[in-house]
């Protein structure tokens, strides 16, 4: 599965195993259903029946919340794909409270 930790591997952020459904939305309007495998402050690993290209910008939607991210990798695993999504920090557009 995603993020199998080996003794020599050192992560920059802790991972939390999680299960839940999310939707990945591409700029082309494609909606991909995915299951969360683990989450960290900077990203997540999800499993999907659809592959997505590394470097593809996506929006991650869950329960009315949205985050922007970029697909970092896509690996075939049995009949599904494991996708690593790096979440981007929220950008300010100057429209905040004055």
Backbone as numpy.savetxt, mean C-alpha at the origin, in Angstrom:
# Nx Ny Nz CAx CAy CAz Cx Cy Cz
4.82 -14.85 2.63 3.98 -13.67 2.63 4.86 -12.43 2.63
4.23 -11.28 2.65 4.96 -10.02 2.67 5.74 -9.89 3.97
6.89 -9.28 3.86 7.66 -8.88 5.03 8.04 -10.02 5.97
8.41 -11.15 5.42 8.96 -12.19 6.29 10.27 -11.69 6.82
10.35 -11.55 8.11 11.56 -10.98 8.69 12.61 -12.06 8.88
13.78 -11.78 8.41 14.90 -12.66 8.63 15.79 -12.01 9.67
16.60 -12.79 10.33 17.40 -12.26 11.42 18.32 -11.14 10.98
18.84 -11.18 9.77 19.78 -10.15 9.34 19.06 -8.91 8.81
17.75 -8.97 8.64 17.00 -7.86 8.07 16.69 -6.82 9.15
16.90 -5.57 8.81 16.60 -4.49 9.75 15.65 -3.51 9.09
14.48 -3.37 9.65 13.47 -2.48 9.11 13.63 -1.09 9.71
13.33 -0.07 8.90 13.41 1.30 9.41 12.17 1.68 10.19
11.07 0.95 9.98 9.83 1.22 10.68 9.21 -0.11 11.11
8.58 -0.13 12.28 7.93 -1.37 12.72 6.71 -1.68 11.86
6.45 -2.96 11.63 5.29 -3.41 10.87 4.27 -3.99 11.84
2.99 -3.78 11.53 1.91 -4.35 12.32 1.10 -5.23 11.38
0.97 -6.49 11.71 0.15 -7.38 10.91 -1.30 -6.93 11.05
-1.99 -6.94 9.95 -3.36 -6.44 9.94 -4.13 -7.16 8.85
-5.39 -7.22 8.99 -6.26 -7.76 7.95 -7.41 -6.79 7.77
-7.73 -6.51 6.55 -8.83 -5.63 6.23 -8.85 -5.40 4.74
-9.95 -4.91 4.26 -10.11 -4.68 2.83 -9.85 -3.21 2.51
-9.12 -2.97 1.44 -8.87 -1.62 0.93 -9.13 -1.64 -0.57
-9.20 -0.44 -1.11 -9.31 -0.31 -2.54 -8.17 0.56 -3.03
-7.47 0.10 -4.06 -6.40 0.87 -4.68 -6.97 1.48 -5.96
-6.84 2.79 -6.10 -7.34 3.49 -7.27 -6.18 4.06 -8.05
-6.13 3.76 -9.34 -5.06 4.28 -10.19 -5.50 5.59 -10.82
-4.53 6.33 -11.36 -4.85 7.58 -12.03 -5.72 7.35 -13.26
-5.67 6.16 -13.83 -6.49 5.82 -14.99 -7.92 5.45 -14.60
-8.21 5.45 -13.30 -9.56 5.15 -12.84 -9.81 3.69 -12.53
-8.79 2.86 -12.60 -8.93 1.44 -12.28 -9.04 1.27 -10.77
-10.02 0.50 -10.32 -10.21 0.21 -8.89 -9.85 -1.25 -8.65
-8.90 -1.48 -7.73 -8.42 -2.81 -7.42 -8.76 -3.12 -5.96
-9.50 -4.20 -5.73 -9.77 -4.64 -4.36 -8.53 -5.35 -3.83
-8.18 -5.08 -2.58 -6.99 -5.69 -1.98 -7.23 -5.97 -0.51
-6.46 -6.91 0.01 -6.49 -7.26 1.43 -5.18 -6.83 2.06
-5.25 -6.11 3.16 -4.05 -5.65 3.85 -3.39 -6.82 4.54
-2.07 -6.91 4.41 -1.29 -7.92 5.12 -0.58 -7.30 6.31
0.12 -6.19 6.09 0.72 -5.47 7.21 0.82 -3.98 6.88
1.01 -3.19 7.94 1.02 -1.74 7.82 2.16 -1.18 8.66
2.78 -0.12 8.19 3.77 0.63 8.96 3.45 2.10 8.78
4.10 2.98 9.52 3.82 4.41 9.35 4.05 4.91 7.92
4.93 4.25 7.17 5.25 4.74 5.83 4.73 3.90 4.69
4.04 2.79 4.98 3.59 1.97 3.88 2.77 0.78 4.32
2.45 -0.05 3.34 1.67 -1.24 3.63 1.95 -2.30 2.58
1.68 -3.52 2.95 1.73 -4.64 2.03 0.30 -5.13 1.88
-0.14 -5.27 0.63 -1.48 -5.74 0.36 -1.43 -6.90 -0.62
-2.47 -7.69 -0.64 -2.59 -8.79 -1.59 -3.78 -8.52 -2.49
-3.59 -8.79 -3.78 -4.62 -8.50 -4.77 -4.63 -9.58 -5.83
-5.73 -9.71 -6.52 -5.79 -10.63 -7.67 -5.24 -9.97 -8.93
-5.04 -8.65 -8.88 -4.55 -7.89 -10.02 -3.13 -7.41 -9.78
-2.26 -7.49 -10.77 -0.92 -6.92 -10.63 -0.96 -5.42 -10.94
-0.08 -4.67 -10.31 0.11 -3.26 -10.61 1.60 -3.01 -10.79
1.96 -2.13 -11.68 3.36 -1.87 -12.00 4.06 -1.10 -10.89
5.30 -1.46 -10.65 6.15 -0.74 -9.71 6.27 0.70 -10.20
6.17 1.66 -9.27 6.26 3.07 -9.61 4.92 3.72 -9.89
3.85 2.93 -9.95 2.52 3.45 -10.26 1.94 4.22 -9.06
1.54 5.48 -9.25 0.87 6.20 -8.16 -0.53 5.62 -7.94
-0.92 5.49 -6.69 -2.25 4.98 -6.35 -2.84 5.79 -5.19
-4.15 5.73 -5.08 -4.84 6.20 -3.89 -5.34 4.97 -3.16
-5.16 4.95 -1.86 -5.62 3.84 -1.04 -6.84 4.33 -0.28
-7.98 3.65 -0.45 -9.20 4.04 0.23 -9.66 2.92 1.15
-10.04 3.32 2.36 -10.59 2.38 3.33 -11.54 3.14 4.26
-12.74 2.66 4.39 -13.75 3.25 5.28 -13.86 4.75 5.13
-13.87 5.26 3.92 -14.02 6.69 3.68 -12.75 7.51 3.86
-11.65 6.87 4.25 -10.37 7.57 4.38 -9.53 7.30 3.14
-8.67 8.25 2.82 -7.85 8.12 1.62 -6.41 8.51 1.91
-5.50 7.78 1.29 -4.07 8.12 1.36 -3.49 7.94 -0.03
-2.47 8.71 -0.33 -1.78 8.58 -1.61 -0.52 7.75 -1.41
-0.18 7.00 -2.43 1.01 6.16 -2.33 1.56 5.82 -3.69
2.62 5.03 -3.67 3.27 4.56 -4.89 3.56 3.07 -4.72
3.25 2.29 -5.74 3.56 0.86 -5.70 5.07 0.72 -5.79
5.67 0.06 -4.81 7.12 -0.14 -4.77 7.53 -1.47 -5.37
6.68 -2.48 -5.21 6.96 -3.78 -5.82 5.65 -4.54 -6.01
5.70 -5.51 -6.91 4.57 -6.39 -7.16 5.16 -7.78 -7.41
4.78 -8.73 -6.56 5.30 -10.10 -6.66 4.17 -11.10 -6.75
4.30 -12.04 -7.66 3.31 -13.11 -7.77 3.49 -14.05 -6.58
2.36 -14.40 -5.94 2.39 -15.34 -4.82 1.16 -16.24 -4.95
1.39 -17.47 -5.39 0.32 -18.42 -5.67 -0.64 -17.80 -6.68
-1.91 -17.65 -6.34 -2.87 -17.11 -7.31 -3.14 -15.62 -7.11
-2.29 -14.96 -6.31 -2.49 -13.54 -6.02 -1.17 -12.78 -6.22
-1.23 -11.49 -6.01 -0.05 -10.62 -6.10 0.13 -9.90 -4.78
1.36 -9.78 -4.35 1.71 -9.00 -3.16 2.25 -7.66 -3.64
1.65 -6.60 -3.15 2.04 -5.26 -3.54 2.55 -4.49 -2.33
3.72 -3.93 -2.46 4.24 -3.03 -1.44 3.88 -1.61 -1.85
3.18 -0.89 -0.99 2.77 0.47 -1.30 3.42 1.42 -0.30
4.23 2.32 -0.81 4.86 3.35 0.03 3.88 4.52 0.12
3.44 4.84 1.35 2.51 5.95 1.54 3.26 7.26 1.53
2.66 8.26 0.93 3.27 9.58 0.85 2.74 10.46 1.97
3.59 11.36 2.43 3.17 12.33 3.44 2.14 13.26 2.84
1.15 13.69 3.64 0.16 14.64 3.11 0.86 15.91 2.66
0.44 16.42 1.55 1.00 17.65 1.02 0.09 18.81 1.36
0.67 19.91 1.72 -0.13 21.09 2.00 -0.21 21.92 0.73
-1.37 22.47 0.49 -1.55 23.26 -0.72 -1.83 24.73 -0.42
-1.59 25.13 0.82 -1.81 26.52 1.19 -3.27 26.82 1.50
-4.11 25.80 1.46 -5.53 26.02 1.70 -5.93 25.74 3.14
-4.97 25.64 4.02 -5.25 25.35 5.42 -5.90 26.53 6.11
-6.24 26.35 7.39 -6.88 27.45 8.13 -5.96 28.64 8.26
-6.54 29.83 8.27 -5.72 31.03 8.39 -5.74 31.59 9.78
